[in-house]
């Protein structure tokens, strides 16, 4: 009897597997837009709130939970990208919702939002994928050190926002020396912003305000434009799911923009069924794998018990193969890839946890300015990673093109630190700041193990190529090299003092200084960066950071001082020394042993009153520039952190004359010692 039961278990299990792999799942109607349409609620002046919107206290089956609204003190509130907006109007006729930043006060002209918002962050933000920007534009407020002669920049009074924009730490000059402008439809990229200007605010406004003449708006007009708010288009929330995209046609009727059928992510395959509703052809992906795990265990158990029985009776095995073989073997061939896919799925699930840190960071910092791209978008803009620009410690950089035609550099992170700490450091620091000497992070991508960063394209490459004259490099004059050094110094000074927090780069070297087409320098690669409060003088690190040859000695000699922003000063000094000498600081192939370590040799030359060896065609001015850069560098590479100047002082010395500088004590950190 027991043997008969085992044979039955084998047959039933085999038939169950055949049915599992043979059948097409029952058709599932996923036309979701009908759900929650019967609910209606009100809050304050906003009456009859219906689908897709809902209040947080509504019944769970009301509206679309991607379009939650709150009712706070009888005011309808929308939280968008972590910012509180008051809802002023919902228009169900043209599928728009008008909102205004809650920081704008009706009777206070000085009130202003501190939240940066532009249409790129709205269009590509995954948390609100159904909002688009066809109904609004942007207003940017800029402060400039020099007058700007551009029709896009409209001059406004500097005292428009007494307690707002111009009290920021970004302004190094006093308010009276600054020039204030408003610009509409400004793209928040460094190439679109005048060099002497700093972007102080960017906010959404209604598109009709941008159709003005060249007359600059008054403070009151600017305030009213912000107070009116802007409209967001939520048409995609009710767009039929089989549409690739849709638009409003005649009579405000929704029209499909293409005939392409788009499957929901939980459909393996789909088709357009009765009533133009999408039907899944196969089971829900997640549910399918969950059920397959149980089936897999049952099959293994049944086969194990059945084989015990068949081994005792070869005749029964022959009969089973004869009857079931023609039907079983093809299905097993089809089923094997599915089982393998299941095993791969289980393996991937175990490894996805290593990326939870990145997702947790992005969820807790959802007000970041960079755009979040999908991986297919990254592949498209890089033309499937065709044009390789270079390779670094954590990945490869490729050339890409945005939809607007603008060139970008795409760094695909293939070699990452544990928990994606390099990715988090990069986005957390460079993603928050805007400075003419810091490379702009345009966007990023994170999908499972795939991570990429999208930067502005720097056509002249890294400074490393031009200091040491590699193939394809250009000869940079000492005057221009001095300008580059000054730009780098200002960028580091901004990181140290210009933000609400102090940012330490920890990897300043020629390779991480990028040059645009005009040879303007920009700091890049913030994978090792660390931020901490300005009030703190010392930062705690679990390990040394940086590149040998540019790392500060306090990383190795704990008794000379703690790790602070002075570590970046040291790295800059070593960089500046190489820029002035146009050679590596450590050169084992030097003609004389005394010249192997350049800082020691050049210090001895200056100390003994000798001239610095330069090219024969160097002018007197170039000799003075070279000497200036070397003396500043010698101050920066002093052994003790307390003996090094701040970056603010470094900028001041580089802007001054060489006669005003004294030769510092000999840097203790030399090869002879």
N, C-alpha and C positions, 0 to 999 in steps of 0.2 A: 504493500500500500504506500509505503514511504517513497519507494522508487517511482511509482506512478505519479505521485504528487510532484516529485522533482522534475519529471519529464514535462508535466503540465505547466510548471512554473517557467521552464525554458521556452515552451511554445508561446504562452501568453505574453511573456516579456518580449520575445522577438516580434510578435505581432504588434505590441504596443509601440515599440520603437519604429516599426514600419509606418504605422499610422501617424506617429509624431512627425516623421520626416516627409511623409507623403502629402499630408493634407495642407491646404491653405486655410489659415485661421479664419474663424468666423468674422464677417465684415463688421468693423467697428466704426460707428458714426462719430467723427470727431469735430463736427461743425459746432464749435463752442460758442459762437457769438450769440446764440439764442439764450444761453444760460444767464440768469440774473437780470433779465430785462424787465421783469414785472415790479421791481422795487423803486421806491421814490422816497427821498428825504430832503430836509431843508436845514440851513444853518445861517442865521442872521439875514443878510440881504440876498443870499444865494438860495433861491427856491427851486423846488422840483429837481433835485440832484438824482439823475438816473444813469443807466448804463452808458459808458463803461465805468463811470465814477461811482464811488460809494464812500460813506463815512465809516470811520473805523468802528463805530458802535453798531453799525447795521448788521443784519443777519448774515451769516457766513455765505449763504447762497446768493447774496445781492451783489451786483456789479462785478467788476474785474479787480482782483486784489493787486494788480499792477498799477491801479489808478486810485489808490487810497487817498482820501482827504480827511482832515481832522476838523473838528469844531471846537475852537478854543475862545472862550469869552464871546460867544456869538459871532466869531469871525471864522470863515472857511479858510483853512490853511492847507497848502501843498508843500510837502518837504521834497525838494528836488536837489539831488547831489549833496545832501547833508545841510542844505540851506533852507531857511523858513521863508516861504512866500505866501502873501495874502492873495486869495482868489477874488478877483473883482468881477469876473463875468465868465459864464460858460455858454457858448453859442453852439447849440446842437444842429443848427442849420448848416454852418460851414465847418463844423468839427474843430473848433478852436476854444482854448481856455486862456483867459488873460490873467496874468499874475504880476505882482509887484513885490520887490524885496521888502521884508518887514522892517529893515533898518532905515528906510526912507520915511521921514516924518513929514506930515502934511504941512505943519506950520513952522517948520524949521529948515530954512534954506541951507544951513550948514550940515544938515544930516546927509550922510552918504553911506553907501554900502561898502563893506570891506571884502565882499565876495567877488572873485573873478569868475566871469561866466562868458563863454563865447560859443558860437554855434557849432564848432568842432566837438567840444565836450558834450553838447546835447546830442548831436547826430550819432556819435559813436559810443555813447555811454551804454553799457550793457544793463545797468539797473533800470533804465527807462527806455527800452528799445522802440517804443511805439510813438514817442514824441519826435517830431521833426521841426524844421526851422523855416519853413516857407513863408511864415507870416511875421517874421521879426528880423531885426538887424542888430547891430552892436554900436555902442558908444564907448569910446576910449578917452580917458583923461591922461594927458602926458605932461610931465615937467621936463623942461629942456634947459641946459646950461647956456646954450646959444640960441639966437633967433633962428627960426626955421622958415624958409621961403618955399612953401609947398602949398598948392591949392587944397590939398587934403587936410592940412593942419589949420584950424580956425582959432585965432588968438582969443583967449578969454582972460578975465581978471584972475590974478593969483590968489585973491582972498575969497574966492567963491566958497571954499570949504575950510573954514578956519580951524575946525576941530577934526578935520578928516584927512584928506589926502596929504596935505603938505606938512603935516606933523610927523610923517613917517620917517623912519631911520634911513630910508633910501637916499634922501637928499643930503648931499655933502655940503651944499652951499646954503646960504641963508635964503629965506623965501623971497626977499627983495631982489636977489640976483637971478632968480629963476624965471623962466618964461613958460606960461601955461597955455596948453592947447587942448582942443577937443577934436577928435577925428571919428568919422562914421565909417562903418564897414571896414575897419582896420583889421588886417590879419596879424595875429599876435606872434609873429616870427621876427627874429632879429633883423633879417634883411628888409622887412617892411617898416621897421622903426628907425627913425633918424638916429645917427650915431651918438649925438649929444643928448638924446632924450631917454627918459625912463618911463615905462608904462606904470601908471599909478592905479588905474582902475579900468576895468572893462565890464560892462553890464549890457544886458539885453534891453532893447527899446523897441517900440512899435515902428514898423518899416516906414510909415508915412512921415515920420520926423526926419528921415534921412534925405527926403526930397526937398531940400531947402536951397536957397541961393547961397552965394559965397559969403553972405553976411554972418558974422560970428554970433552965436546965441548969447544972451545975457545969462547971469547966474540964475535968475528966476526961471528962464526958459529951460535951462539944463535941469533944474530941480523938477519942473513940471513934466519934462520928458521921462525922467526916472520915476516920478510919482505915478505916471499913467501906466507904467509897466510894459509888458510885452506879451504877445500871443504865442502859444505853442499849438501846433497842429497835432491832433490825436487821431487823424483819419486812419492810420495804419492799425489802430486798435479794432476797428470794425471792418477792415478790408477783408474780403473773402479769402479764406486760407489757401485757395488754389491759385491766388494771384502772386506773381513775382513781386509786383508792387501795384499800387492803384492810385487814382487821382479823381478829383471831382469834375464830372463832365457837365453837359447841359442840364439845367434844372437841378443842380447840386446832386446829381446821381453818381454813385460810385462806379467808376470804369476801371477795368483791368488794364495795366500798362503793357502786359504781354500775355501770351498764351502758355507760358511756362507753368508747370504744376510744381508747387513747393511742398514737400512732405514735412510734417512735424518731426522733431528730432527723435520721437519715440516710435516712428514708423520705419521699418527696414525698407519698405517699398510702398507705393501708394498709387491710386488711380482716381479719376474723376467719376464718381458714381451717380446714382439717381439724384435729381434735384441739384446738380452741380455741387455735391458735397464730397469732400475728400474721404476716401475709404482706405484703411490700412490693408495691405495684401498679406502681411505677416503679423505675428504677435508683437506686442510691446517688447522692445529690446530687453529692458531690464527684467520684466516678468518672464520672458522666454528663458533667459539664462538662469533665473532663480529656479524655475521648474525643471530645467535641464539638469541642474545639479542633483536633484532628487531622483530623476529618471536614471541618470548615470550610475548612481549608487545602487539602485534597484537592478539595473541591467548587470552590473558586476556581480552582485549577490546571486541573481538568478542563473547567470551563466556558470558561475562557480559550482553551485549545487547541481546544475544540469550536467556539467561535464563529468562530475563524479559518477553519475548514473550511466552516461553514455560510454565511459571508459570500460565499464563492466559488460557492455553488450555492443560490439562493433557492428552487428547487423542492424541495430536500431539507428546507429549513427549514419549508416549508408542510406537507410530509408528516409531519415530526416533531411539529409543533403539532397536526395533525389527529388523530394516533394517541395522543399523550401528554397533550395539553392538558386534556381532561376529568378526567384523573387527577392531573396534575401541578399544575395551578393551585390547586385547593383545598388540596393538601398544602403548597404553598409559602406560602399564606396562613397555614396553621397553623404552618409552620416558622419564618416570619419573626420572630414574637414570641420564639421560643426563642433564635434567633440574637441578637436584641437583648438578651435576658436574659443571654446569655453575655457579651456585650460589657460590660454593666453590671457583671456579676460580676468581670470582669477589672479594670475601673476601680476598683471598691471594694477589691479586694485590694491595689492599689497604694497606696491611701490608708489602709488599716488600720494600716500600720506606724507612723503618727503616734500611735497609741494604745498602742504597745508599752510605752512608759515607764510608763503607768498600771498595766498588768497586771504589769509587773516589780515595781513598788512594792508592789502588793497581795500578790504571791506572797512577797515578802521580809518582809512585815509581816502575816502571817496570824493574828496574835494580837490584832488590833484588836477593841475592844469593839463598835463599831457593827455593825448587821445589814446583810448584802448582799442587796438586793432585786433581783428581775428587773424588766425594763422593763414587762412587762404588769402586775405588781403595782403599780408606780408609777402607771401609767395608771388602774388600778382605784381606788386609794386617793385619787387626785385627781379622780375622775369625769371622766376624759379631759381633764384640765387645764381645768376649767370655771370655777373661782372664782379669778380672778387677784388677788393681794394687792399686787403691786408689781413693779418692774423695776429691776435694778441694772446694774453695769458688765459682768458676765459672764453674765447670764441673767435669767430671770423667775421670780418666786416665786408658788406657787399654794397654796391651802388644800386640805388633804386629811384623810382619816379612816382610822385604822388599824382592823383587824378588831375590836379591843376597843372601838371607839367613840371612842377618844382622838383629838383634833384634832392635826394636825401641819402644818408649813409645808414645802413641797416646792420646792426651788430647782432648776430645770432649767437646766443650764449650756449655753447656746447660743453664747456668745462666749467662747472659751477662749484662754489663752496657749499658746505653743508647747509641745508635748509634754505638754499637760494639767497644767502646773505649778501652776495655781491649784487644781485638784482635789486634787493630791497634797499641797499645802500645807495645805488644809482638813482632809483626812482624817488626815494625819500629826500635826497639832497638836490640834485640837479633838476628834478621835476618841480621844485617849488620856487626856483630863483630865476631872475631875468637880469642879465648883465651883458654888456657888449663884449666882455672878455671871458665869458663862460659859454661853452657850446650849448645850444638850445636842444633840449629833449622834446621832440615833437610828439612822440607817442611810444607805446610799448605793446607787447603782446605776451600773454601767458595763457597757454592752453595745455594743461598736464605737464609733460616734460619739455614742451616747446616754449622757449622764451626768446624774445627779441626786443631790441631797443632801436628806435628810429630817431636819428639826429639830423640836424641841418647838415647839408653837404659842404665840406671844406675842400675846395678844389686844389689847393696847393699842398695838401697832405700834412704830415707832421714836421715839426721843426727839426727833428732828428735828421731828416733827409737833406736839409739845407745847411746845417752847421758843419757836417762832416763831408759834404759834397759827394753824395752818392749819385748813381746814374739817374739822369732826368732832373737833377736839382738845379737851382738857379743861384748865382752868386749874389748874396745879399750884402749891401754896403754896411759899414759900421754904423752909419747914421740910422739906417732902417733897423739894424739889429738892436740898437739902443731903444728905438720906438717899440719894437716887439717886447723887449725886456720890461719896459715901463708898462705896457699893456698887461703883461702877465702879472706883474707886481700889483697892479690895480685890481685885477681879478681876484688874486689871493687876499688882498686887503678887504675886498667886498665880502668874501667868504668868512673872514675873521671878525669883521666889525659891522658890515652893512645889513645883516639879517637879524631877525629876532633871536636867533640862536647862532652860536659859533659853529662853523663847519670847518673841519680839518680834512684836507685832501689826502695826505699821507703817501702820495705817489707822484710827486711833481718831478718830472724829468722831460727831456726833449721829445720823447716819443708821445707824451700825453699833451703836448702843446700843438694845436692844429692851426693852420693858416688858411684864410679865405683867399679869394682871387686878388685882393688888395694887400695881402700879407698882414692882415690884422689877426693877432693871436687870440686864441680861445682855449681855456682850460677844458680838458675832457677826461673821461674815464674816472668816475667817482666810485668804482667798485670797492675801494678800500676806505672810503671816506667815513667819518664819524662826526656826529653833531652832539653838542652839549650846551648847557646854559652859559651865557656870556659871563655870568657872575662867577662861575667856577674857573679856577686858574689851572687845575690839573685834571687830566682825563685818565680814566682807568682802562687799561687794555690787557687782554689775556695773552696776547702774543705780539711780537714785533710786526710792523707793517711797512711796506715800501719795497724799493729796489736797492740792492747793494750798490754802494757808490753814491747814493743820494740820501740814504737813511741817516738820521741824526744819531750822534754817539750815545745819547741818553737811552736809546733802545737797548744798548749793550752794557753801558756803565751806569748803574742805578744810583751811584753815589754823587753824580754831578748835577742831578736835578730830575724832576718828574717830567712825564710826557705832557706837552702843552702845544699851543699854536706855534711855539718857537721851533718845533720840529719841521713845520712847513717852511719856516724862514731858512733853516739850514739847507733843506732840499733846493730851495730857490737859489741860494748862494752857490751851490754846486752847479746848478743849471747855468747861472749867470757867468760863472768862471769858464764853462765850456763855450758859451756864446762869445765871450771876449777873446778866448784863446783859439777858437775854431778848431778845437781838438779835444779828445777825451782827457779827463783829468788824470786818469791812470793809463800810461802808455808804456808798455814794456819794451817797445821797439824804438824808444827815443835814442837820439845820437849819443847823449851823455847820460850817465847814471843819475846825475843831479836833476835831470829833466823828466824822470820817470813819473814823479808825482807833481803835476803842474802847479797846484796851489803853493807848495813849499818853495819850488823853484822861483815862481814869479814874485813871492813875498820877499825872498832874498834879493832879487834884482831891484825891487823898489826900495827896500831897506838900505841897500848899498848905494842908492842914487843912480843906478844904471837905467838906461832906456829899455823899454820892452821891445823885444824883437818882433817886427811886423813886416808885412810885404814891402818891397822897395817902393811901390807906387803909393803907399799910404801918405795921406796929407797930415798936416799939423793938427787939424780939427779931428781927424780920425784917431790920431795917437792920443789925444786928450779924452775922446769918448771911450777908447779902449781902457785907458788908465782909470777913468771914473768907474767903469763897470767892474774892473778888477778890485778896486779898493772897497766898493760896496759889497762885492762878493766875499771879500776877506772878513768884513764885519759880520756877514750873515753866517759864516761857517766857524765862528768861535766855538771852542770846546764846550763851555758852560752855557746852557740856555739863557741864563740871566745876563750874559754878556752880549747877546745878540739883540739887535734892534727889532722893534715891531715892524710889521709890513707898512704901517702908516709912515714910519720914519724912513723905511727903505724907499718908498715912493718919493718922499721929500728929498732924499739924497740923490736919487736918480734924476730928479728934475733940476737939481742945483748944478753948481760949477765944481770942477775937480779941485780948484784951489781952496775951496772951503772945507774940503775933507781931510781928516787926519788919518795917517796909516794906523790901523789897529794893532794890538799886540799880535805876535805870531800865533796863528792857530795851533793849538797843542796837538791836534789830531793830524799828525803827519807820519810818513812812513819811517822816518829816522827815529821816531819815538815809539 
